[in-house]
């Protein structure tokens, strides 16, 4: 007999941090009646941190054969702030039709887990200006922009790799937000209070930037 088959096709995130699952009916019949979508926030170890209340996420939009709908934009009412990721959350898991109110072709394909978007900072390169200052370029190769300040630490190393001096962390604070894929030189933008201690000391042959 023709029956619907619901899957969580994808999960994206809006600027506020809400997860936006797209629910697809890949079955052979449209859905009839409402079904629930349950969201669980997971930590790095996969343990559940919190679960959203199912009654607040009743999906009331009927899905035709082959139709896909984003839950937060249509069919969903009264999304509370508790649907935002809690502290420590690393992934979100979405399960659709958790009460099995829809008779489906396959009841075992109703969930999807997605990592939260996060920045990933790397020191892309290091050059030197005419005065001798190291100019690291910091790139965000992650899936989310940075927010707030972060520190850049510079260490001067000798011939044997031993640390000769380390710049003071508070004096090298990168205050410019980095968009996804963006790369900036620290000394030219976003960096304040560069002092003479950032110049290479006697005996320094290499610089390490973290």
N, C-alpha and C positions, 0 to 999 in steps of 0.2 A: 504493500500500500504506500502511496506517496506520503512522506512525512518531512517536517522541517529537520534541519541539522544545524544547530547553533555553534559557532566558534568565536573566540576572541581573536579577531584578525590582526590587530595591532594595538599598541598602547603608546600614546604620545603624552606630552605634558604641556599645559598652558603656562603663560608667564607667572601666574600666581602659585604654580606648583601642583595644581590638580592633575591627577591622571585622567586621560581621555581615552578610554577603550573604544575601539570600533568593533561592533558586533555584526557578524555576517551570518546570513542564513544560506548555507551551501546545500540545503536539502532539496527535496522534490515537491514540497508543499509549503505554503505560507504559514507563519505562526498565527495562532489565534489566542487571545487572552494575554494577560501580563505574566512576566517572569521576573525573577530577581537576579541582580548582579551584585556580587559580594567582592569587596576589595580588602586585601590583607597586606599590611606593610611588614617586610621581612628585614632582619638584620644581616650583617655580613656573613654570619654563620647559617643563615637560612631559617633561623627561629622566628616565629611570628611575634611581632611587637604589638600590633593592634589590628583589629578587624572592624571595618565599618559596619554600621547597623543596616541589615538588609532592607527593612521597610522604607528607609530613606532613599533607596535606589531601585524603586520598582520601575521596570522598563515597560512602558505602556504602549509603545509604538509597534504596530504589527509590521513584520518583516516579510516582504514578498520573496519569492525564490530568487536567489542571487543578490538580494539587496543587502547593503551595508549601511549602518548608521553609527555615528559617534554618540555615546551615551550621554555625555554631559551637555550636548548641544540640542538634543531632541529626545523627547520621551522621558526625561528625568526631571523631577521636581525637588526643590528644597535641599540642595546640596549644602551640607554644613561644613564648617571649618575643620571638623574632625576628619574630613577626607584628605586633608593636607598631610604630607609625610611627617611623622613624629621624629624626635631626635633619635639618631642611631639607625634610621631606615636606610637601606641600601638598594632594595628592590621592592617592586609592587607585584602582587599576584591578583589577577582578576579571574573570577569564576562566574560563569553565566548559567542561569536556570539551576541554581543550587538545590531547589526543592523538587526538581524533576517534574515540574508542572506541565512541561511541554514534552510530548512523546516524540522522541527524535530517532533518526536513523542510527546515530552513534551517540551514546551517553558518556563516552570516555574522552571526548575531545573538547571539553567545555572550559578549559583554563589556559592562561598564558601568564608567564612571569617575565618582567622587564626590569632591567637595571635603571636606577634613577639617573638622570643626566647630571654629570659632575664635571668640573674643570679638571684638567690634567696639565700641570705646568712643567715645562722643561727649559733648561738653559740651551738655547739653540746654537749660539755661537758666542765667542768672546773676541773683541778687537781692542785696540788701544788708541787713545787719542794722542796728539802731539805732546801733551803734558805728562803722559805716562799712565793716566787713569785707565783701568780696565773698563770696557763697555760691553757688558753682557746683553744679549738679546733674549728676552723671556717670551716664550711662545705658549699659548694655551691650545693644546692639541686634544682637549677633552670634548665633552658633549654639552657643556653649559658654560656661560660666562663666569668670570670671577666676580665676587662681591666682597667689598671691604678690602682692607689693607693686608699685605703679606710682607714678610721680611726677606731680604736678600743678603746672604752672608758671603763675604769674600775672604779667602785665606791665601796668604802668600807662602809658597813652598820653596825650600832650598834644593840643592843638587840631589840630596839623599831622599827627598820627598817629605822631610820633616817640616812641620808648620813653623814658620818664623813669626808670623803675626796674623791676627784675625781682626777684621773690621768690626766695630761695635754694631750689634744688631739694630739698636734703635736709630742709628744714623743712616741706615740704608733701608728705608721702608718704601715699598712700591705701592703708591696710592692710586694708580690708574687702573680702572677696570679693564680686563682683557676679554674681548669677545671670542667666540669660538673660532679658532684658526688664526687669531690675531697675534702678531709678534711686534714687540717694542724694545728699543734699547733703553736700559734702565737709567743711564746717566742723562739721556736726552729728554725723557718724559716720564713723569710719574715719580721720580726719585728726588728726595729733598735732603738737604744738609750733608752734602758730600764734603768731607774734610780731607786735609792733607794726609791723614793716616790711611787713606785709601790708595795712596801712591805706593809703589813697590819699595820695600825697605832694602837695606844693603844685604846682599847675598841671595836675594829672591831670584829664582829662575822660572817659576811657574806660578800661575794663579788658579785657584779653584773657587768656583762660584756655586753656591747652593741657594 
